[in-house]
Amino acid sequence: MPYFTNTHTAVVAVAGMEYEPECAVDGDPFIAFGWFNLNPNQRGYMLGNRRYFYWYAESVDGLVWGNGPYTVHVPRTRFVKCRDVASSTGEYIVRMQQHDTEKFPGGVRLIRST
């Protein structure tokens, strides 16, 4: 099961996305979800066991992880929604990174880059 470990010194909020065929009726078969907060040295697990998952994280002190090519409109509050379905005003765009669990088993460590 994919996981995130916060090795940063501040709280980190994580959002994710994975393949979900039921979302294909809206044109894009991915479901996005967030935010779950991780305290320093805390580990959080994503549900599901797909080979690929997509993720983005930001800390309360302004650091960003992920920043990949997969754009998602997200609200600032907790959400679960099909990727291309607009839900409300006040959303902003995050750029999620793909993670291949076969090439990189386990999870993602969120560390402060130097």
C-alpha positions, 0 to 999 in steps of 0.5 A: 500500500503506497505511503507518505512519510513526512521527514520535514519539520512542519505539517505537510498536506498531501493530495493524491489521484488514481485511476477510477473508471467510474470517473470516465463518464466525465471524460477523465478516468481519474479520481482526485482526493485530499487533503490529509495532514502529516505531522513531522515524522508521521506516515500516512497511507493511500488506499488502493494498490494500483501500480501508478498513483499521483501525488502532490504535497505542500507544507504549512511553511511553503514547501512544495513536493510533486510538481509534476505534469498532471494538473488538477483543480483542487479546493483548499478544503478536504475533497474527493472528486473526479479529476476534470469536474469543477466543484467550486470557486476558490480552487487552484491548480496543483501539478501532481507527480506520478509514482510507479510502485513497481519501480519504486516500491513502498512510498514517498518521503517528503524531505526538506530539500537543500 
